[in-house]
């Protein structure tokens, strides 16, 4: 247990450039929230549901971070600042994940089924990012601040916007990866230069192979019409 505590403190120091000492890190609300979650989760898995929820709600009141005791968090999860973070019951979070304030891992189904996101290892979730539903965020992905993610995110990709689109990394296609690439959505249709007429070319080839010049002016115009 103490190894896990030291591991969490070391992670906070390595992740937050503002941290000046381990003693300072011990004041972090996000760290307190994760530690309280560990205890609540231990109780939850042993069917002490009321006690687990009591700890969860007290932690929410004290830290501003609400992690359901039924959620599954990996090792070295760091919640920076933490205020407003909500992690739902069936959420799964991998190792070395960083969450900033306002992150929501929310559900989209009123039934007691897997209804919250699965977040892979080494994922960064920016401030106020909202992930909804039984989706998967691949390993090493990044979700930009304020992004709203409702589809799977490819491993290594960066997604931003509402709805979220891939802007860097990953394959960014809809072939099983969900989120559409922003570049793909805005890419213009290619034009075949051989089938496009040159607006500066005043001549065309007639069917007999002779080059036709510009049309003669109407007879009524005469020389004056051509000037």
ChimeraX commands (.cxc) that place a marker at each C-alpha (Angstrom):
marker #1 position 0.00,0.00,0.00 radius 0.5
marker #1 position 2.73,2.46,0.92 radius 0.5
marker #1 position 4.46,1.70,-2.39 radius 0.5
marker #1 position 1.29,2.81,-4.18 radius 0.5
marker #1 position 1.15,6.01,-2.15 radius 0.5
marker #1 position 4.77,6.85,-2.94 radius 0.5
marker #1 position 4.12,6.01,-6.57 radius 0.5
marker #1 position 1.20,8.46,-6.71 radius 0.5
marker #1 position 3.26,11.21,-5.10 radius 0.5
marker #1 position 6.13,10.64,-7.52 radius 0.5
marker #1 position 3.70,10.73,-10.46 radius 0.5
marker #1 position 2.27,14.05,-9.30 radius 0.5
marker #1 position 5.74,15.57,-8.98 radius 0.5
marker #1 position 6.79,14.34,-12.41 radius 0.5
marker #1 position 3.56,15.44,-14.11 radius 0.5
marker #1 position 2.99,18.85,-12.52 radius 0.5
marker #1 position 5.79,21.35,-13.23 radius 0.5
marker #1 position 4.43,23.56,-10.45 radius 0.5
marker #1 position 5.19,20.94,-7.80 radius 0.5
marker #1 position 8.28,21.97,-5.82 radius 0.5
marker #1 position 8.37,19.18,-3.23 radius 0.5
marker #1 position 6.70,16.00,-2.12 radius 0.5
marker #1 position 5.32,17.79,0.91 radius 0.5
marker #1 position 3.57,20.28,-1.38 radius 0.5
marker #1 position 2.12,17.46,-3.48 radius 0.5
marker #1 position 0.53,15.98,-0.35 radius 0.5
marker #1 position -1.78,19.01,-0.32 radius 0.5
marker #1 position -3.22,18.26,-3.77 radius 0.5
marker #1 position -6.98,17.63,-3.76 radius 0.5
marker #1 position -6.70,15.40,-6.82 radius 0.5
marker #1 position -4.31,13.12,-4.96 radius 0.5
marker #1 position -6.66,12.95,-1.97 radius 0.5
marker #1 position -9.55,12.08,-4.30 radius 0.5
marker #1 position -7.68,9.16,-5.87 radius 0.5
marker #1 position -6.61,7.81,-2.48 radius 0.5
marker #1 position -10.16,8.06,-1.12 radius 0.5
marker #1 position -11.39,6.30,-4.26 radius 0.5
marker #1 position -9.00,3.42,-3.59 radius 0.5
marker #1 position -10.57,2.88,-0.19 radius 0.5
marker #1 position -14.12,3.27,-1.50 radius 0.5
marker #1 position -13.42,0.85,-4.35 radius 0.5
marker #1 position -12.05,-1.71,-1.92 radius 0.5
marker #1 position -15.29,-1.50,0.06 radius 0.5
marker #1 position -17.43,-1.58,-3.10 radius 0.5
marker #1 position -15.87,-4.79,-4.37 radius 0.5
marker #1 position -16.63,-6.41,-1.00 radius 0.5
marker #1 position -20.33,-5.46,-1.19 radius 0.5
marker #1 position -20.11,-2.62,1.35 radius 0.5
marker #1 position -21.91,-0.36,-1.09 radius 0.5
marker #1 position -23.34,2.16,1.37 radius 0.5
marker #1 position -20.01,2.74,3.09 radius 0.5
marker #1 position -18.29,3.06,-0.28 radius 0.5
marker #1 position -20.79,5.64,-1.51 radius 0.5
marker #1 position -20.53,7.53,1.78 radius 0.5
marker #1 position -16.77,7.89,1.33 radius 0.5
marker #1 position -17.28,8.86,-2.32 radius 0.5
marker #1 position -19.76,11.61,-1.45 radius 0.5
marker #1 position -17.63,12.96,1.39 radius 0.5
marker #1 position -14.65,13.06,-0.97 radius 0.5
marker #1 position -16.75,14.95,-3.51 radius 0.5
marker #1 position -17.67,17.51,-0.86 radius 0.5
marker #1 position -14.06,17.96,0.28 radius 0.5
marker #1 position -12.22,17.87,-3.06 radius 0.5
marker #1 position -14.74,18.62,-5.82 radius 0.5
marker #1 position -13.87,15.29,-7.46 radius 0.5
marker #1 position -16.53,12.58,-7.73 radius 0.5
marker #1 position -15.26,9.11,-8.65 radius 0.5
marker #1 position -17.84,6.38,-8.35 radius 0.5
marker #1 position -16.47,3.55,-6.21 radius 0.5
marker #1 position -17.52,1.06,-8.88 radius 0.5
marker #1 position -15.25,2.63,-11.49 radius 0.5
marker #1 position -11.98,0.91,-12.33 radius 0.5
marker #1 position -8.89,3.15,-12.17 radius 0.5
marker #1 position -5.40,1.96,-13.02 radius 0.5
marker #1 position -2.10,2.90,-11.43 radius 0.5
marker #1 position -0.52,6.35,-11.39 radius 0.5
marker #1 position -3.73,8.17,-12.32 radius 0.5
marker #1 position -3.22,11.89,-11.69 radius 0.5
marker #1 position -6.07,14.39,-11.36 radius 0.5
marker #1 position -4.59,17.88,-11.72 radius 0.5
marker #1 position -6.52,20.62,-9.86 radius 0.5
marker #1 position -9.48,18.25,-10.03 radius 0.5
marker #1 position -12.45,20.52,-9.37 radius 0.5
marker #1 position -15.52,19.32,-11.24 radius 0.5
marker #1 position -14.14,15.93,-12.31 radius 0.5
marker #1 position -16.82,13.21,-12.56 radius 0.5
marker #1 position -16.07,9.53,-13.26 radius 0.5
marker #1 position -19.06,7.22,-13.69 radius 0.5
marker #1 position -19.69,3.76,-12.28 radius 0.5
marker #1 position -18.69,1.61,-15.27 radius 0.5
marker #1 position -15.79,3.79,-16.43 radius 0.5
marker #1 position -12.44,2.08,-16.91 radius 0.5
marker #1 position -9.25,4.14,-16.75 radius 0.5
marker #1 position -5.82,2.73,-17.57 radius 0.5
marker #1 position -2.39,3.41,-16.11 radius 0.5
marker #1 position -0.57,6.77,-16.25 radius 0.5
marker #1 position -3.69,8.74,-17.20 radius 0.5
marker #1 position -3.76,12.50,-16.56 radius 0.5
marker #1 position -7.07,14.32,-16.07 radius 0.5
marker #1 position -7.46,18.06,-15.71 radius 0.5
marker #1 position -10.31,19.94,-14.02 radius 0.5
marker #1 position -13.83,19.56,-15.33 radius 0.5
marker #1 position -13.30,16.18,-17.03 radius 0.5
marker #1 position -16.44,14.05,-17.26 radius 0.5
marker #1 position -16.60,10.33,-18.03 radius 0.5
marker #1 position -20.36,10.10,-18.36 radius 0.5
marker #1 position -22.96,7.51,-19.26 radius 0.5
marker #1 position -25.60,7.50,-21.97 radius 0.5
marker #1 position -27.82,4.56,-21.01 radius 0.5
marker #1 position -30.37,4.44,-18.15 radius 0.5
marker #1 position -29.94,0.67,-17.83 radius 0.5
marker #1 position -27.35,-0.94,-15.50 radius 0.5
marker #1 position -24.98,-1.87,-18.34 radius 0.5
marker #1 position -21.50,-0.78,-19.47 radius 0.5
marker #1 position -22.38,2.83,-20.23 radius 0.5
marker #1 position -19.22,4.83,-19.47 radius 0.5
marker #1 position -15.96,5.28,-21.41 radius 0.5
marker #1 position -12.93,3.02,-21.39 radius 0.5
marker #1 position -9.71,5.06,-21.34 radius 0.5
marker #1 position -6.43,3.41,-22.30 radius 0.5
marker #1 position -2.95,3.84,-20.85 radius 0.5
marker #1 position -1.00,7.12,-20.96 radius 0.5
marker #1 position -4.02,9.15,-22.08 radius 0.5
marker #1 position -4.31,12.89,-21.40 radius 0.5
marker #1 position -7.78,14.37,-20.88 radius 0.5
marker #1 position -7.80,18.16,-21.16 radius 0.5
marker #1 position -9.75,20.57,-19.01 radius 0.5
marker #1 position -13.55,20.31,-19.35 radius 0.5
marker #1 position -13.30,17.39,-21.79 radius 0.5
marker #1 position -16.52,15.36,-21.87 radius 0.5
marker #1 position -16.51,11.70,-22.87 radius 0.5
marker #1 position -19.93,10.07,-23.08 radius 0.5
marker #1 position -21.05,6.48,-23.52 radius 0.5
marker #1 position -19.43,3.08,-23.93 radius 0.5
marker #1 position -16.58,4.34,-26.10 radius 0.5
marker #1 position -12.87,3.53,-26.12 radius 0.5
marker #1 position -10.01,6.02,-26.05 radius 0.5
marker #1 position -6.89,4.27,-27.29 radius 0.5
marker #1 position -3.52,4.20,-25.59 radius 0.5
marker #1 position -1.39,7.38,-25.81 radius 0.5
marker #1 position -4.31,9.46,-27.12 radius 0.5
marker #1 position -4.99,13.06,-26.11 radius 0.5
marker #1 position -8.37,14.74,-25.75 radius 0.5
marker #1 position -8.25,18.52,-26.05 radius 0.5
marker #1 position -9.75,20.96,-23.58 radius 0.5
marker #1 position -13.50,21.32,-24.01 radius 0.5
marker #1 position -13.78,18.43,-26.48 radius 0.5
marker #1 position -16.98,16.40,-26.57 radius 0.5
marker #1 position -16.20,12.78,-27.46 radius 0.5
marker #1 position -19.01,10.38,-28.35 radius 0.5
marker #1 position -17.08,7.96,-30.61 radius 0.5
marker #1 position -13.97,5.83,-30.25 radius 0.5
marker #1 position -10.60,7.59,-30.41 radius 0.5
marker #1 position -7.72,5.79,-32.21 radius 0.5
marker #1 position -4.54,5.04,-30.25 radius 0.5
marker #1 position -2.06,7.91,-30.36 radius 0.5
marker #1 position -4.57,10.37,-31.81 radius 0.5
marker #1 position -5.33,13.91,-30.66 radius 0.5
marker #1 position -8.97,14.96,-30.84 radius 0.5
marker #1 position -10.50,18.40,-30.33 radius 0.5
marker #1 position -13.80,20.17,-30.81 radius 0.5
marker #1 position -17.52,19.49,-30.45 radius 0.5
marker #1 position -18.08,16.91,-31.74 radius 0.5
marker #1 position -14.46,15.80,-31.41 radius 0.5
marker #1 position -12.40,15.26,-34.57 radius 0.5
marker #1 position -8.92,13.83,-35.06 radius 0.5
marker #1 position -6.35,16.57,-35.72 radius 0.5
marker #1 position -3.12,14.66,-35.22 radius 0.5
marker #1 position -2.02,11.04,-35.16 radius 0.5
marker #1 position -4.07,7.88,-35.49 radius 0.5
marker #1 position -5.67,6.91,-38.79 radius 0.5
marker #1 position -8.57,9.33,-38.32 radius 0.5
marker #1 position -11.01,7.28,-40.41 radius 0.5
marker #1 position -14.47,5.95,-39.74 radius 0.5
marker #1 position -13.36,2.36,-40.41 radius 0.5
marker #1 position -14.04,1.16,-36.91 radius 0.5
marker #1 position -12.27,4.08,-35.19 radius 0.5
marker #1 position -15.29,6.33,-34.93 radius 0.5
marker #1 position -13.95,9.87,-34.89 radius 0.5
marker #1 position -13.67,11.53,-38.29 radius 0.5
marker #1 position -10.50,13.33,-39.26 radius 0.5
marker #1 position -10.82,17.10,-39.48 radius 0.5
marker #1 position -8.48,17.10,-42.49 radius 0.5
marker #1 position -10.59,14.47,-44.19 radius 0.5
marker #1 position -13.78,16.42,-43.58 radius 0.5
marker #1 position -12.36,19.60,-45.12 radius 0.5
marker #1 position -10.33,18.10,-47.98 radius 0.5
marker #1 position -11.45,19.48,-51.38 radius 0.5
marker #1 position -12.39,17.16,-54.23 radius 0.5
marker #1 position -9.52,16.52,-56.60 radius 0.5
marker #1 position -9.88,17.94,-60.11 radius 0.5
marker #1 position -8.47,16.21,-63.18 radius 0.5
marker #1 position -6.42,18.81,-65.06 radius 0.5
marker #1 position -6.89,16.95,-68.35 radius 0.5
marker #1 position -10.65,17.40,-68.20 radius 0.5
marker #1 position -10.64,21.01,-67.06 radius 0.5
marker #1 position -10.53,23.73,-69.67 radius 0.5
marker #1 position -7.94,26.49,-69.40 radius 0.5
marker #1 position -9.84,29.80,-69.22 radius 0.5
marker #1 position -6.88,31.61,-70.88 radius 0.5
marker #1 position -6.79,29.23,-73.84 radius 0.5
marker #1 position -8.76,30.90,-76.68 radius 0.5
marker #1 position -8.46,28.02,-79.08 radius 0.5
marker #1 position -9.90,24.54,-79.26 radius 0.5
marker #1 position -9.26,21.61,-81.52 radius 0.5
marker #1 position -12.02,20.78,-84.01 radius 0.5
marker #1 position -12.81,17.18,-84.96 radius 0.5
marker #1 position -10.70,17.45,-88.18 radius 0.5
marker #1 position -7.54,18.22,-86.24 radius 0.5
marker #1 position -7.43,21.88,-87.26 radius 0.5
marker #1 position -7.05,24.58,-84.70 radius 0.5
marker #1 position -10.00,26.94,-84.69 radius 0.5
marker #1 position -9.42,30.64,-84.02 radius 0.5
marker #1 position -11.73,33.00,-82.18 radius 0.5
marker #1 position -15.22,33.33,-83.78 radius 0.5
marker #1 position -15.77,36.03,-86.44 radius 0.5
marker #1 position -17.79,39.05,-85.25 radius 0.5
marker #1 position -21.32,39.37,-86.62 radius 0.5
marker #1 position -21.57,40.98,-90.08 radius 0.5
marker #1 position -23.58,43.85,-88.66 radius 0.5
marker #1 position -20.71,44.92,-86.47 radius 0.5
marker #1 position -18.14,45.23,-89.22 radius 0.5
marker #1 position -14.64,46.48,-88.45 radius 0.5
marker #1 position -15.95,48.88,-85.84 radius 0.5
marker #1 position -17.34,46.02,-83.80 radius 0.5
marker #1 position -13.93,44.39,-83.63 radius 0.5
marker #1 position -12.17,47.50,-82.32 radius 0.5
marker link #1:1,2 radius 0.2
marker link #1:2,3 radius 0.2
marker link #1:3,4 radius 0.2
marker link #1:4,5 radius 0.2
marker link #1:5,6 radius 0.2
marker link #1:6,7 radius 0.2
marker link #1:7,8 radius 0.2
marker link #1:8,9 radius 0.2
marker link #1:9,10 radius 0.2
marker link #1:10,11 radius 0.2
marker link #1:11,12 radius 0.2
marker link #1:12,13 radius 0.2
marker link #1:13,14 radius 0.2
marker link #1:14,15 radius 0.2
marker link #1:15,16 radius 0.2
marker link #1:16,17 radius 0.2
marker link #1:17,18 radius 0.2
marker link #1:18,19 radius 0.2
marker link #1:19,20 radius 0.2
marker link #1:20,21 radius 0.2
marker link #1:21,22 radius 0.2
marker link #1:22,23 radius 0.2
marker link #1:23,24 radius 0.2
marker link #1:24,25 radius 0.2
marker link #1:25,26 radius 0.2
marker link #1:26,27 radius 0.2
marker link #1:27,28 radius 0.2
marker link #1:28,29 radius 0.2
marker link #1:29,30 radius 0.2
marker link #1:30,31 radius 0.2
marker link #1:31,32 radius 0.2
marker link #1:32,33 radius 0.2
marker link #1:33,34 radius 0.2
marker link #1:34,35 radius 0.2
marker link #1:35,36 radius 0.2
marker link #1:36,37 radius 0.2
marker link #1:37,38 radius 0.2
marker link #1:38,39 radius 0.2
marker link #1:39,40 radius 0.2
marker link #1:40,41 radius 0.2
marker link #1:41,42 radius 0.2
marker link #1:42,43 radius 0.2
marker link #1:43,44 radius 0.2
marker link #1:44,45 radius 0.2
marker link #1:45,46 radius 0.2
marker link #1:46,47 radius 0.2
marker link #1:47,48 radius 0.2
marker link #1:48,49 radius 0.2
marker link #1:49,50 radius 0.2
marker link #1:50,51 radius 0.2
marker link #1:51,52 radius 0.2
marker link #1:52,53 radius 0.2
marker link #1:53,54 radius 0.2
marker link #1:54,55 radius 0.2
marker link #1:55,56 radius 0.2
marker link #1:56,57 radius 0.2
marker link #1:57,58 radius 0.2
marker link #1:58,59 radius 0.2
marker link #1:59,60 radius 0.2
marker link #1:60,61 radius 0.2
marker link #1:61,62 radius 0.2
marker link #1:62,63 radius 0.2
marker link #1:63,64 radius 0.2
marker link #1:64,65 radius 0.2
marker link #1:65,66 radius 0.2
marker link #1:66,67 radius 0.2
marker link #1:67,68 radius 0.2
marker link #1:68,69 radius 0.2
marker link #1:69,70 radius 0.2
marker link #1:70,71 radius 0.2
marker link #1:71,72 radius 0.2
marker link #1:72,73 radius 0.2
marker link #1:73,74 radius 0.2
marker link #1:74,75 radius 0.2
marker link #1:75,76 radius 0.2
marker link #1:76,77 radius 0.2
marker link #1:77,78 radius 0.2
marker link #1:78,79 radius 0.2
marker link #1:79,80 radius 0.2
marker link #1:80,81 radius 0.2
marker link #1:81,82 radius 0.2
marker link #1:82,83 radius 0.2
marker link #1:83,84 radius 0.2
marker link #1:84,85 radius 0.2
marker link #1:85,86 radius 0.2
marker link #1:86,87 radius 0.2
marker link #1:87,88 radius 0.2
marker link #1:88,89 radius 0.2
marker link #1:89,90 radius 0.2
marker link #1:90,91 radius 0.2
marker link #1:91,92 radius 0.2
marker link #1:92,93 radius 0.2
marker link #1:93,94 radius 0.2
marker link #1:94,95 radius 0.2
marker link #1:95,96 radius 0.2
marker link #1:96,97 radius 0.2
marker link #1:97,98 radius 0.2
marker link #1:98,99 radius 0.2
marker link #1:99,100 radius 0.2
marker link #1:100,101 radius 0.2
marker link #1:101,102 radius 0.2
marker link #1:102,103 radius 0.2
marker link #1:103,104 radius 0.2
marker link #1:104,105 radius 0.2
marker link #1:105,106 radius 0.2
marker link #1:106,107 radius 0.2
marker link #1:107,108 radius 0.2
marker link #1:108,109 radius 0.2
marker link #1:109,110 radius 0.2
marker link #1:110,111 radius 0.2
marker link #1:111,112 radius 0.2
marker link #1:112,113 radius 0.2
marker link #1:113,114 radius 0.2
marker link #1:114,115 radius 0.2
marker link #1:115,116 radius 0.2
marker link #1:116,117 radius 0.2
marker link #1:117,118 radius 0.2
marker link #1:118,119 radius 0.2
marker link #1:119,120 radius 0.2
marker link #1:120,121 radius 0.2
marker link #1:121,122 radius 0.2
marker link #1:122,123 radius 0.2
marker link #1:123,124 radius 0.2
marker link #1:124,125 radius 0.2
marker link #1:125,126 radius 0.2
marker link #1:126,127 radius 0.2
marker link #1:127,128 radius 0.2
marker link #1:128,129 radius 0.2
marker link #1:129,130 radius 0.2
marker link #1:130,131 radius 0.2
marker link #1:131,132 radius 0.2
marker link #1:132,133 radius 0.2
marker link #1:133,134 radius 0.2
marker link #1:134,135 radius 0.2
marker link #1:135,136 radius 0.2
marker link #1:136,137 radius 0.2
marker link #1:137,138 radius 0.2
marker link #1:138,139 radius 0.2
marker link #1:139,140 radius 0.2
marker link #1:140,141 radius 0.2
marker link #1:141,142 radius 0.2
marker link #1:142,143 radius 0.2
marker link #1:143,144 radius 0.2
marker link #1:144,145 radius 0.2
marker link #1:145,146 radius 0.2
marker link #1:146,147 radius 0.2
marker link #1:147,148 radius 0.2
marker link #1:148,149 radius 0.2
marker link #1:149,150 radius 0.2
marker link #1:150,151 radius 0.2
marker link #1:151,152 radius 0.2
marker link #1:152,153 radius 0.2
marker link #1:153,154 radius 0.2
marker link #1:154,155 radius 0.2
marker link #1:155,156 radius 0.2
marker link #1:156,157 radius 0.2
marker link #1:157,158 radius 0.2
marker link #1:158,159 radius 0.2
marker link #1:159,160 radius 0.2
marker link #1:160,161 radius 0.2
marker link #1:161,162 radius 0.2
marker link #1:162,163 radius 0.2
marker link #1:163,164 radius 0.2
marker link #1:164,165 radius 0.2
marker link #1:165,166 radius 0.2
marker link #1:166,167 radius 0.2
marker link #1:167,168 radius 0.2
marker link #1:168,169 radius 0.2
marker link #1:169,170 radius 0.2
marker link #1:170,171 radius 0.2
marker link #1:171,172 radius 0.2
marker link #1:172,173 radius 0.2
marker link #1:173,174 radius 0.2
marker link #1:174,175 radius 0.2
marker link #1:175,176 radius 0.2
marker link #1:176,177 radius 0.2
marker link #1:177,178 radius 0.2
marker link #1:178,179 radius 0.2
marker link #1:179,180 radius 0.2
marker link #1:180,181 radius 0.2
marker link #1:181,182 radius 0.2
marker link #1:182,183 radius 0.2
marker link #1:183,184 radius 0.2
marker link #1:184,185 radius 0.2
marker link #1:185,186 radius 0.2
marker link #1:186,187 radius 0.2
marker link #1:187,188 radius 0.2
marker link #1:188,189 radius 0.2
marker link #1:189,190 radius 0.2
marker link #1:190,191 radius 0.2
marker link #1:191,192 radius 0.2
marker link #1:192,193 radius 0.2
marker link #1:193,194 radius 0.2
marker link #1:194,195 radius 0.2
marker link #1:195,196 radius 0.2
marker link #1:196,197 radius 0.2
marker link #1:197,198 radius 0.2
marker link #1:198,199 radius 0.2
marker link #1:199,200 radius 0.2
marker link #1:200,201 radius 0.2
marker link #1:201,202 radius 0.2
marker link #1:202,203 radius 0.2
marker link #1:203,204 radius 0.2
marker link #1:204,205 radius 0.2
marker link #1:205,206 radius 0.2
marker link #1:206,207 radius 0.2
marker link #1:207,208 radius 0.2
marker link #1:208,209 radius 0.2
marker link #1:209,210 radius 0.2
marker link #1:210,211 radius 0.2
marker link #1:211,212 radius 0.2
marker link #1:212,213 radius 0.2
marker link #1:213,214 radius 0.2
marker link #1:214,215 radius 0.2
marker link #1:215,216 radius 0.2
marker link #1:216,217 radius 0.2
marker link #1:217,218 radius 0.2
marker link #1:218,219 radius 0.2
marker link #1:219,220 radius 0.2
marker link #1:220,221 radius 0.2
marker link #1:221,222 radius 0.2
marker link #1:222,223 radius 0.2
marker link #1:223,224 radius 0.2
marker link #1:224,225 radius 0.2
marker link #1:225,226 radius 0.2
marker link #1:226,227 radius 0.2
view
